């Protein structure tokens, strides 16, 4: 029919004008039709929910039924407002996390750019010992006394590697003491370590084998006991390496001169590199995360305010700073960060040298990695709870540095980032599929996570690991649940707050004989929280695929697979 001239008809009982051709005003017509359909759908859903609540509680006693009916109807009325509040909370947290990533990325990139243009002679440029320590053909008395501590516990696979690397360090033999702190409970391993120390001592290296009768304080107690010996108190600097670390011979020559040049410097931290990064997918993904930690987080902290968390190994301390800070403390499982924080509050400064790399080993089993991440997440949370007042009341630290430590180092990086990663991707997005009236802006659902992922992968060579970004993101999202649980345990000082499980090593990526069989026997344990979240993601992904109008299932289904892989 002719649509050039709209025809108007009177609609009863209202005297409003309606157009018979939708083509005249398609946008308005579709808007009203969609609004009516949505209102009808929500009204029907509310009636259905109320009816289902009545049927569910009908079989209970009247008092119980009334209480359950009240709870169910309260949930029906509050669920949407609560989800909208959660969306607003996640908006704020996503902005906090993205801003922190941008700050650290910018600071680390600027530091690298400036270091290339900086002429030799500055404190963050490694130098040879003959520049600062009395060099070359001079007397060895010009070199400071250095103590190398190697704490270990039943390290059958790696003890030879670490002791050998420490004894090969380029430093005058009479100015170097290698201290092996053996907490082993296996008598056979103890004897092997003792014989290795005696073998190196016979070649002219000053190696001291020290063993305790108990493991009180774990690593912190072991290091404290080692510092009590008279020969240790005569050393000016202390280098610490875990049992799987293999420093290059020039390690001391490239780090100690930095401490000699700056009397206010307490710590020089080197970068870790991994001998077994290519062993399996798990170690490859760990390498990506650790690359970001060292290349971005540690570099940015060193450049912005000369503060970062000591990594517990591959670092050189000024003994005076350790003593003034109160020494090692076993009150948390983050004894390394504890010492660094107390030293920073006294005004000591740290420097990170990314050009100095020390070989180490990554956990190659999921159980070992989960234990390590529990310790690394629970310890800092408990430490933050114990030291917040001291940080705020510190008089030798400027206000902006306190703000960096509290807001950036602890709150945003460790608490907010972990909670947001778990809650937004594994709880809020699945819940949204069941409540279509809850809207999440595109910038929060797509743009911010994409930008954060790109910034997180800034430390990883793209040619090597670009194809692993998707499984790495899914793995980090799934591990966020385990880390956030550990954070809560630390904040509330629950039963596992001080649990210490030594990470098993294999030695340069070589599998231990019989280790696979033992691993298979332990594989029967299930992680029920991961399985529960995986089931939630799988159900919401399938629902979205069948009934939804978006593409959430493209994220939910692969993410659920990763949760099931970790859960089983």
N, C-alpha and C positions, 0 to 999 in steps of 0.2 A: 504494500500500500504506500501511499504518498507520505513521506516523512519530512518533507520540506517545511510544513507548518505543523507545530505541535497541536494536538487536540486536547482540550481540557474538559474534564468531566467532574461533576460534584460527587464527592464520596460521603455517604451517609454512615453514621449519624453526624460525623464531624463535617463542618463546612470548610474543609481544606482542599486545596487544589492538588490533583495527582496527574502525572503525565503518563500516558499509555505507552509511550515508547521509551524504553530504557536507554536507547542509544542517544537520546537527547542529553541526559545527565548521567552517564555511566558511573563516574566516580562516586557521586553522592548516593546513587542507588545501591551500588555494591557495598559501600560503607555501611549503610543502614541495614542491608540484608545480613552482612557479616556480623554486625553488632547484635541484631536480633537472634541470630543463630548461636552466637557465643553466650548471650544472656540465657537463652533457653537451655543450652548445654550445661551452664553452671548451675542453673536452678534445678535441672534434672539431677545433676550430680549431687547437689546438696540434699535433695529429697531421698535419693538412693542411699547416700551415706547415712542419713538419719534412720531410714528403714532398716539398713543392714545393722546399724548399732542396736536397734531395738530387738531384732531377731537374735543377735549374738548374745545379748544379756538376758534373754527370756528364760534360759535354763538355770540361771543362778538364783539364789535367795533374793528376796526383794531389796534388802539393804545393800547387798553386794551389787545387784543389778543396777540399782539407782546410782551407786558410786561409779561403776564402770560406764554407764550411760553418760554420766556427767563428764568423765574423762574423755570419752570418745567424741562427744560433741564439742568439748573445749578444744580438742586437737583439730577437729574439723574447722573450727572458727579461727584458730591461731596458726595453723600450718602455713598458710599463704603469707600472712604478715611476718612470721618468723623467717621464712625463706627469703622474703624481700629484704629483711634486715641483714640476713647472712650475705646477700648479694652486695649490699652497701658496705658491709665490713670487708668483704673480699676486694671490693673496688679500692678501698683505702690501703689494704695490705699490698695489692698488686702494684700500686703507685710507689709505695715504700720500697718494695723489692726492686722494681725497675730503676728507681732513682739511685739506690745503692749500687746496682750493677753499672750504671752509667758513670757514677763517681769513681768507682774502682777502675773501670776500664779506661777512663780518661786519664786518671793519675798514673796508671801503669804504662800507658802508651806514651805519655809525656816524659816519664822517667827514662824509658828506653830511648826516646828520641834525643833527649838532652845528654844521656850518657855517651851517645855516639859522637856528639860534637864537643864533649868535654875533654880537655887536654889531660894527659896523664899527671898523676900527683894528687888527685882528690881522694878522699877517704874510701869511696866505694869502688875504686879501681884496684884490683889485686896487683900486688907488687912482689918481687922476689925478696927473700930475706936479707940479701946484701944491701938493700936500699935502707932498711930500717933497723935491722937486727945485727948489724956489724958484719958484714958480708964477706963472702967468698973466702979469700985466703986468710982472713983475720982470725982472732982467737974465738973459740967457741963460747967463752965466758960472756961474750956480748949477746948471745942468744938467751932469751928468757927460759925458765924452767916450765915445761909443759907436761901435764898429766893427761893421759888418754885413758878414759874409763870405758870398759866394755861390760855392761851388766848382761847376764844370760841366765837362762833357766831351762835345763834339759835340751840343749841345742845341739843334738848329735849331728844334724845335717849341715850346720853352718859354722860351727865353732872354729874350724881350721881356716875358713875364708876370712872371718873377721879378725882373728888374732894375727894371721899372716899379713893382712893388709895394714893393720896398725903398726906392726913391727917393721914394715917396709917404708914407713913415712920418712921423707927426707928431712932430717933434723939431727943435730949433733947427738950422738948416743948418750953422752954424759949429761945432756940437758933434756932428755926425754925419758919418761917413765910410763910404761904400759901396764895398766892395772886391770886384771881380769876378775870381775866380781861374780862368782859362781854361786847361784842359789839352787843348783840342781838337786833334786831329790833322788835321782838315779845314781847309785854308787858307781856303776860302770861308766856312765857319762862323765862323772866327776873325775874319775881316774884318767880318762882320755884327755880331758881339758888340762889337767895338771901335767900330763906328759907333754902335751903340745907347748905349754908355757916353758917347761924345762928345756925342751929342744931349742926354742928361740933364745932362751937365756944363755944356752951354751954357745950360741953364735955371736954373743956380745951385746944383745939387747937387754935393757933393764926391764924385765917382765916380772910383775908381782902377782902371784895367784892368791886370791882372798876368797874364803868360803865362810858362810854363816851356818849356824846350827838351826835357824828357823827363817821363815820368809816374812817376818813382821814388816809391815809397810810396803811389801812388794818392791817395785822398782825404786820408789822414793826411799824406802828404808835401806835398800841395798846401796844406793848412791851415797846416802848419809853415812853409812858405816864405812864406806871407802874413803870418805873425806876426813875421817877421824884419825887416820894414821899420820905419824909425824912426817914421813916423806911427802905425803899429799899436802900437808899444810905449808910446805916449802915451795910449792909450785905456784907460779903467778897466773897461769891460764889452765883451763880444764876443757878438753875436747871429749865429747861423749858420742859413742856410736852403739846402736843396738847390735844384737848378735848377727843380724843378716846384712850389715852395712860393710861396704868395702871401699874406703876412701882411696883416692889415687895418691901416689907418693908425694906429690907437691901440694897436698891439701893444707898442711900447716904453713907452708911457705906463702900461700895465697890468702890466708885468713888472719894469722897472728899479726902480721905487720899493720893491719887495719886497727887492731886493738892497741898496738904500740903508739900509733900516730895520734889517737884520740883518747885521752884519759877518761872522758865521759861516756865512752862506749862500753857496754856491758856484754853484748852478745853479737856474734857474727853467725848468721844462719846460711847454710848452703842449700842448694836445691837437690831434691831426690830424683834419681832416674832408676828405671826398673829393668832388671835382667830377665824377668819372665813376663813382660807385658804382652807378648804374642802367644802365651801358653793356651789361652782359651778366650771365649767371648767375655767372660766375667772380668778377666784381667785387662782386656782392652778397654772396657767401659770404665774400670777404675782409673786407668791411665788418663783417660779424658778428663775425669773429675779432678785428679791430682794435678794435671797440667794447669787447669784453671786456678787451683788453689795457689800454686807456687808462682806462676807467671803473672797473675793478676792480683789476687788477694794479698800475698806476702809482699810483692813488689810495691803495691799501692800503699800498704801500711808503712813500709819502710820509707817511702818517699813523702807521704803526707805528714806523719808525725813521729817517725822513728820508733814506731811501736807495732808489733804483731805478735801472734801467739807462737811461742817457741815450739818447734815440732818434736822435741824430745830426742832427736838424734841428728847427727851431721851438723852440729853447731859447736862453737868455741865460746866458753864463758870466761869472763874475768872473775877469778876466785873471790876477789874483794866484794864484787856485786852479789855473789851467792851468799857470802857471810853476812853482809849488811842487810840482805833481804830476809834473813832468818833461816836460810838453808832449805833443803827439800822437805816438803810436808805431804804426808799420806792421807790427808783428810778427804781428798777426792781422787778419782781415777785420772784426773787431768793435772798431775803433779808438775808437768812441764809448763803448762799455761799458768798454773798457780805461781810458780817461781817468777815467770816473766812478768806477770801482772804486779806482783809485789815489788819487783825491781823497778818497773816503770813508774809506780807511784812514789818511789824515792827519787825520781828524776833521772834515772839511767836511761840511755838510749840504745836502740838496736839497729842493725843494718843487715839487709838481705843481699847476698851476692848470687845472682842467678847463673853467672858464668861458671861458678864452682859447682860441679855435679858429683854426687856420691851414689854409687850403685847400691841398690837395695832390692827387696823382694815384696811383691804384692800377694795378699792372700789368694790362693787359687781354689778354694772351696767356699761355697756359700755360707756354711756354718762358721768358718773362721772369719769371713768378712762381716757377718752379722754381729759376731762378738766384738770385733774391732769397732764397728760403727756404734754399737751400744755404749762402749767405753768412751768413744770420742764425742758422743752426743750427751750422755748422762753427766759426765764429769764437768764440762763447761757450764751446764745448767746449774748444777749444785754449787760450783765455784761462784757463779754470778749471784746466787742467793746469799752465799756467805760473805761476799766481799762488796756488795753494792754500797753499803754505808761507808766502808773504807774508801771506795773510789770517790764518792761524793765529798767526803771530808778531807781528802788528800790536799795538802797545802803546797806541795812542790810541783804540782801538775796544773797547767793552765786550764781554764774552763772549757775551751774548745777541744782540748785533748780528752778531758773527761767526757764531753758529749760524744766524741768519736768512739771512745771505749764502750760507753753504756748503750748509746743508740745504734751505732753502726756495727761494732764488733760483736756485741752480745745480742741485743734485742732483734734488730732487723736480720742480721746474717744467720743467726742460729735459731731463734724462736719463730719470728714472723715468717721467714722464708720457708722453713720446714712445715709449719702449720698450713700456710697458704697452699703449698704444693700438694699436700695430702688432701686437705678439706675441699679445695675448689675443684680439683680434677677428679677426685674419687668419691666425693659425697655430694657436693652441690650440683654439679652438672648432671649426674644420674637422677637426682631428685627433681631437677627441672623438667625432665621428660614427663613426669607424672603430674606436673602442675604447669600447664601451658600458659596460665595467666601470669606467671612469674617471668619477667623479661630480664635478660642479661645483655648489656650493650655489646655490640660487635667488637669495639676496641678492647673491651676487657676479656672477651672470650677468644679473640683471635690475635689482635695486634700486640697486646702486652705479652702474652705467652711466647709469641714468635720472636719478639725483640729480646725477651729475657733469654730464650734458648740460644739465639745468635750470640749474645754477649757471654753466656756461659761457655760456649764452645770457642771463644776467642783464643784461648790458650792452646788449642789443639791444631796441629797441622791438618788442613783440610784434605790434602792429597792422600793422607794416611787414613783418616777417620771419617770422612764425609759420609760414607755409606753406613756408618754406625750411629748416626745422629738419632734416627727414629727409635731403634731399640734402646739407645742410651737414655733418651727422654722418658720412655716407658719404664725403664729400670729405676731411674732416679725418682719418678713419681711413686712407684711401688715401695721403694726403700724409705720414702718420706714417712710412711706409716710407722715403720720400725724406729726410725730416728725420733719421731715425735713422741712415741710411747716412752723411749728412753729419756727424753727431755722432761716429761711429766714425772717419771720416776726420780730424776735428779732434783726437780723443783720441790717435790713433796717428800724427798728422802725416804723412798719406799725400800722394800727389802733388798732389791738388787742395785741400790744406788752406788755401792762400793764394790761391786762384783768385778773381779779382775781375772780374765782368762787370757793366757799368753797365746798369741797367734802362732800357729804352727808354720814352720818353714820347710822348704824342700831343698834349698841350696842351688842357686843359679837355674831355677826352673826344672831341676831334675827330680822326678818323682821318687819318693821314699819307698824302698822295697816293702811290700805288704800294705802300703797306705791305702791303695784302692780297695782292698778287701775290708779294711777297717772302716772306710768311708761308706761302703755299701751296707755294712751292718748298722751304721748310725743313721741311715737314710730313712728309717721308718717314721721318724718324728714329723708331724704335720704342724704347720703354722696356721692356726684356725682363723686368726684375724685377717690374714692375707686371703685365705679362701673365702671368707665371708664377703670381703670387699670385692673380690673377683666375681663372686656370684651376683652381687648387686650390679656391677658394671655389665656383666653378661646379660642379665635380665633387662636392664634399662636399654642396652644396645639393641637387643632383639625387639623390644617394644617400639623403640624409635624407628627401627628398620621397617616394621610392619605398619605401624599406625602414625608415625611422625612425619613431619614435612621438612625436616632438616637433615643434616649429615652427621649427627652426633655419633651414630653407630660406627662411623669410620674411625673414630677415636676410641670408643668404648670397647669394641671387640678386641683389637690388639692389646689394649691396656689390661683387659681381663685375662688374656692369655699370659701376660707377664706376671700378674698377681697369682695365677694358678701355678705357674712355674716355680715361683718362690714359695708358695704355700705347700706344694708337694715335695 
